[in-house]
Amino acid sequence: MKVGSETIAREASFATLLADIGELTKFRIGFLVLVTTAVAWFWTATGPFDPAVLLATMFGTALTAAGANTLNQLLERDVDARMERTRNRPLPTGRWSPLEACAFGCGLTLIGVAWLAYAVNTLTALLGLCSVLSYVLIYTPSKRVTPHSTLIGAVPGSLPVVMGVTAATGTIDVRAVVLFLILTLWQLPHFYAIAWLYRDDYARGGFPMLPVIDRDGRKTAAASLAALAALIPITLAPTLLQLAGWTYFVAAAVLGTLYAATVVRFARTRSNEDARFSFFASIVYLPLVLTLLVFDRLQA
């Protein structure tokens, strides 16, 4: 019985460790980062398909994103302890010490950047390093002092898609700029919807995010609509720039119209229900638009 109990305890401990690593690295967000990076690579790569380069890019990008997310939680462990949805994370509960999280996050970042430099190219590695540094040293502290932190955080959040382009082409071209703008603008209504849903929790944490200080939601709605008004034309730009065909244009326009309806509805009602619906619509919208780009490329 004792041996069996020890085995169960070890299995439970291992399962907890895996869950904590997934929490620290924000696995679900990391998965979306990898999807956008892969799409950028597929859309811009030329010549024969080289899975080795793609896998190397994905691996290095995953490590840098995981490192950034871990270091972000290290710096925010005090406010995470005050918020309902984050108080059970590994650092606020004490399951991980700050030193352990620092070593883990720095290790992931260094290995990821070094791997990208070795297996992909120097430019992609530098972009990966810039993404981590801007996320941890600029965006993370900005959340405590400015309601515009969402816009600031959208920049490092969009760099991985540029890394996908540089991994495939070795340079930053117009396609990288278009993808960067799509990701940046998409993040604004996406994260404003999240922040609106958790505005009371963010207030407890001391984050002066726009939905926290904008109690009636009018400024949040205006910011979401402004980002949307820029996002839809940018998603259509690939066709206008002769980077995609008219089938993509029509399909992207339809998707944009459907997504816009959810953002407009949230802006009008500013209800939690409509914020939640707009949030889920954004999760569906972005992968579909990016998939259309790849499909258009394959049909060319």
N, C-alpha and C positions, 0 to 999 in steps of 0.2 A: 504493500500500500504506500509506503514511504517513497519508493522509487517512482511509482505512478504519480504521486502528488508532486514530486520534484519535476517530473517530465511536464506535467500540466502547467506548473509554475513557470518553467523555462519557456514553454510555448506561448503562454500568456504574456510573459515579459518581452519575447521577441515580437509578438503581434503589436504590443504597445509601442515598441521601438519603431517598427515600420509605420505605424499610424502617426507617431510623433514626427518622423522624418517627412511624411507626406504633408503634415500640417505646417511644419517649418518651411518647407520648400514650396508650399501652395501648389500642390500637384495639379489641380484642375486648371488653375491659371497658366501653369507651365505648359499644359497640354495645348491650350489655345495658342500660346506663343510658338510652339513647334509646328502647329498647323499652318500658321501664317508664314513662318519661315520656309516651310516646305513648298507652299504655294508660290512664294516669290522665286524660289529656286527653279521650280518647274516652268514658271512663266517666262523666265529669262535665259535659262540654260540653252546653249547651242551645241551642235555636234551630237555624237552618240551619247546615249544615257549612261551616266557613270554613277552607279549606286554608292560606290565607296565615298565619293566626295559628298554626296547628299547625306549619307549616314554620319560622316565625320562632322559635317556642319550641324546636324541635328543634335549630336552628342555634345559638342562643345557649347552650343546655344542652350541646351537643357541645363548643363552644369552652371553656366553663368547666371541664368535666370534663377536657378535654385539657390545659388549663393546670394544673389541680391535679395531674394525674398526672406532668406534666413537672417541676413544682417538687418533688414528692415524690421523684423520682429524683435531682434536684439535691442534696437534703439527705441522701440515702442513698447517694451515689456511693461513699463509702469502704467501707461494709459490702457494697454490691453487688459490689465488686471481690473480696471474700472468699468469695462464695457461688457455687457451681457454676452454678446456673441463671440467674444475673444478671451474671456477670463479663464477658459479651460485649455488654452494653448500651452505647449510645453514649458515655456519660460515663466508665465505668470503663476503656474501651479508649482513650479520648482522641480519638475521632472527633468529639465535640462538647466544647467547652470549657465550664467552669462559667458563664462570662459569656454564652456563646451560649444555653445552656439557660435561664439566668435571664431573659434578654431574651425568649426564645421563650415561656416559660411565663407570664411577667407580661403579655406582649402578648396572648396568647390569652385570659387571664383578663379583662383590662381591656376588650378588644373584646367578649367574650362578655357581660359584665355591662352594658356600655353599650348593646349591641344589644338585650338583653332589656328594659332600661328604655325604650328608644326604640320598639321594635316590639311589645312585649307589655304589660308593666305594671311599675310600680316594685316591688311586692311580690315578684314572680317574680325580678326582678333582685337584690333584697336577699337572697333565699333562695339564689340562685346564688353570691353573694359569701360568704355564711355557709358554704356548702358547701365552697368552696375554702379559706377561712381555717381552718375547723375541721379540715379534712383535712390541710392543710400545717402549721399551727402547733400543733395539739393532738394529732391522731392520729399523725402522723409521728414526733415526738419521743417519744410515749408508747411506741412499739414498742421503744425501747431500755431502758425502765425498769420496765415493768409487764406481767405476764402477761394483764392484762385489756384490752390494746390492741385486741383483736378487737371487743369490745363498744363501745369508744370509737369505733373506725372505722366501726362500723355506722351511726352517726348521720349523719355527712356522706354516707355511701353511700346513705342513704335519702331525703335531702332532694330529689334530682331528681324523685322521684315526687310529692312535695308541690308542686314547681314545675309539674308537669303540671296539677295541680288548680287552682292559683292562676292559671295562664295561661288556663284555661277559665272560671273562675268569678270571679276577682278576690279570692277570700277563702280562708281556711283553715277548712274545715268538717269534719264528722265523717267524710266520705269520705276526706279527706286524712289524718286521724288513723289510720283503719283501714289505708290503704295504707302509711303510714309504719311502722306496727307490723308489718305483713306483711313488708315489705322488711327491717326491722331484725332480726326474729326469724329470717327465712330465712337471713340472712347468717352467723349463728353456726354452725350445723352445717355449712354450706357451707364456710366458711373454716377451721373446726376440722379438717375432713377434709383440706383442702389442707395445713394446717400439720403435720398428722400425717405426711403423705406426705413432706414436706420438712423434718422436724424436725431432722435432722442438719445440713442446709444452713443452716437458721436458727440453729442453735447455732454454726456456724462464723462466721456474720455477727454474732453477739453479741446476737441478739434473744431475750429471755427470755419467749418466747411460751408459752402454757399447755402445748402438747404438748412443748415443749423441756424445761421443768422438771418435767413430769409424766411421768417415764420409763415407768411401767407403764401409763399411759393412763387410769387410773380417773377422775381429775378431768376429763379431756377428755371422756370418755364421759358423765359425769354432766352436764357443761355442755351437751353436745349434746342429751341427752335432755330437760333442763330447757327449753331453747329450743324443742325440738320440741313439748313438752307445752303450751307457750303458743301456738306457731304454729298448730297445727291448729284450736283454737277461734277464733282471730282470723280465719282464712280463712273460717270459717263465719259470722262475725259479720254480713257484709252482708245475709244473709237474715234473721237475727234482728232486725236494725235496719231491716228493710223497705227495704233498698237493692238487693236482688237477690231473684230468685225461688227456688222450691224445686228447680227443675232444677239451678240452679247449686249449691245446697246439697248435693244428692246427689252430683253429679259431683265437687265439691271434696272431699267426704268420702272418696270412693273414691280420688282422687288422693293425698289426705293419708295414707290408710291404706297405700297402696303405697310412698309415699316414707318413711313412718315405719318400715316394715319394713326398709328399707336402713339407716336410722340406728340402729335397734335392733340390727341384725346387726353393724354396725361397733362399737357400744358393747359388745357381748358379746365379740367376737373381738379387736377392736383390731388387726386385720391390715391391711397395706397394700392388699391386694386388696379388702377390704370398704370401706376408706376411699375408694379410687378409685371403686368402684361407687356409693357413696353420693354422692360428689362429682358424678359424671355424672348421677345421678338427680335431684340438686338443680337442675341446669341444665335438665333437661326439665320438672321439676315447676313451677317458678315461672312460666315463660311460659305453660304450659297453664292454670294457675289464673287468671292475668291475662287470657288469651284468653277464658276462660269468663265472666269479668265483663263483657267487652265484648260477647260474644255474647248474654248475658242482657239487657244494655241494649238491643241492637238488636231483640230479640224483644219488648220491653216495649211 
